[in-house]
Amino acid sequence: MTDIGNAVEARIKRQGKQYEILVDCDKALAFKQGKKIALDDVMVTNEIFHEAKRGLKPAEKDLLVAFNTADVQQIATIILKEGEIQLTQKHREKEREEKKKRIIDIIHKQAIDTKTNLPHPPARIEAAMQQARVKIDENKSAEDQIETILNALKPIIPIKFETRLLEIKIQPQYAGAAFRTLKKYKLVKSEWLNDGSLLGQMEIPAGLQEELFAELNKITQGSVESKILKTT
């Protein structure tokens, strides 16, 4: 068992009632993620509660109805795997910071400056988020927060999401290596021409276009041919 001073609640609701266990936050999160860690090291007490703070415990019949077992370790495993683990302030801050970085990365790669048609640098996006007083929700995925955050940024910086359909032609001597690079992105269509050249169509977030062409220009010594077929 771990130190009671590190205890947080892990909880789940079954049959209209809440069931809780006391756990070490770090170890409980590791267990939930599938890492090899003994359940005894995760749990602070070997007990199931209705309400841990008040010491209220369920009757055995309630456990049997909710979990089809009264075995503490089996129930604890279900709570950890399927339920919610209370995060410490340290974990909430870490979670928000990681989601913030992920959100900035998504916006940088998928959005463009409507004035220049180029991606905004991450530092500019972060500064605009700060100016807009954007709040990151640690309980939501980064992807679920993008639309709200993008709308908050629009009054601060000229920005929008844009997807481009590109046509790319690669000379024969570079086609093989370039094809491997194109497949890392969304290659919609590809065709090998009679002279050995590669003609491909790519669907790509506008913010990733510079990254793609930097890779292709390195391979082709700057000889790649391209045009934008469509933007959405």
Sequence and secondary structure as in RCSB ss.txt:
>XXXX:A:sequence
MTDIGNAVEARIKRQGKQYEILVDCDKALAFKQGKKIALDDVMVTNEIFHEAKRGLKPAEKDLLVAFNTADVQQI
ATIILKEGEIQLTQKHREKEREEKKKRIIDIIHKQAIDTKTNLPHPPARIEAAMQQARVKIDENKSAEDQIETIL
NALKPIIPIKFETRLLEIKIQPQYAGAAFRTLKKYKLVKSEWLNDGSLLGQMEIPAGLQEELFAELNKITQGSVE
SKILKTT
>XXXX:A:secstr
   GGGEEEEEEEETTEEEEEEEEHHHHHHHHTT    HHHHBSSS  BSBGGGTB   HHHHHHHHS   HHHH
HHHHHHHSEE   HHHHHHHHHHHHHHHHHHHHHHEEETTTSS   HHHHHHHHHHTT    TTS HHHHHHHHH
HHHTTTS EEE EEEEEEEE HHHHHHHHHHHTTSEEEEEEE TTS EEEEEEEEGGGHHHHHHHHHHHHTT  E
EEEEEE 
